[in-house]
Amino acid sequence: MARAAVRGRLNWTLGEVVELIDETPRVRSIVLDVPDWPGHRAGQHVDLRLTAEDGYQAQRSYSIASSPEDARLTITVEGLPDGEVSEYLVGELRRGDKLELRGPIGGFFVWEAVSGGPLLLVSGGSGIVPLMSMLRHREAADATIPTKLVSSSRSWDEVIYRDELERLAAAANGPEVIHTLTRSQPPGWTGYARRVDGAMLAEVAWAASSMPMTFVCGPTSFVESVAAALVLLGYPATSVKTERFGPTGG
Amino acid sequence: MEGEELRLDGNAIAGTLGEVFVEEMTSARIACEGCGSVESVGAEHAYVQAPGIVLRCTHCDSALLVMTRTGSRMRIWFPRSRWLETGEPGND
């Protein structure tokens, strides 16, 4: 069923910061109250624009982390060294501040519970953000679609949404969450400790014959190597939707 | 070859496309004149570091769509694409 496809052109609007959540030492979620927010679909993003006193403007895209069912809009931002926008968002932003944004944006990298599955989500670092919106939507919609998340992080302390992922995975009909920790692992770690590769995906991903819907998000090199590995495993290229964050992510 | 790590995809230019087009454009289909392929805009490669935005064919690297801004003017041209189709695919 086609949704209402007709809307106005994208316009800038203001959102107020109502909560800040430190997800990891370098990653922060920003919860926004956006008057007249039209709602979004899991996987969409917003553009955010900062204007300096001298008029200089900088614009970035950030994936939406909250589920469509959540009245508040949440984005999650990784603070990047020398990232003029992300450093401000992670380090300086305070509750009550206003942010200029436009959205929701996108429609290709989107999953809805009615889209079906099984679902395979593969994230590198902060590439987990739009996939988290999908997992939150899946839970809010009481969907039981078989779902796997393969999440690559540098270390256990840098796993974004770690506690919530554990809670989701422990729930009845919850997603299966497979972590790999590429740089350092806690004592006694028995999980994967390398970059996501074809051998790993052959072990943990759905068989291509089950016709999974797949979403891959992260740094460009991560996304392209994972997508290529999945195609080698027999996944049709058109079933693997990708979103590249560029060289540094976020 | 532009830097591989600077390569994004059509999702990254959706906001700019949304300044011009009323419909959601990442799920629009675009046909490549270079190799004949048809893909969703969101699946094509995008480069945003150039002066302007370039959407390139994910198969043959042809420049499908270029957007440049000069002051309040936005120019869009289609060097190597045949057509652009909006709306839900396969719904008719």
Interface residues (C-beta under 8 A of the other chain):
Chain A: A2 A5 V6 R7 G8 R9 L10 H45 D47 S61 R102 G103 I105 G106 G107 F108 F109 P219 T220 S221 E224 T238 K241 T242 E243 R244 F245 G246 P247
Chain B: G3 E4 E5 L6 R7 L8 D9 G10 N11 A12 A14 G15 G18 E19 V20 F21 V22 E23 E24 T26 S27 S40 V41 G42 A43 T86 G87 E88 N91
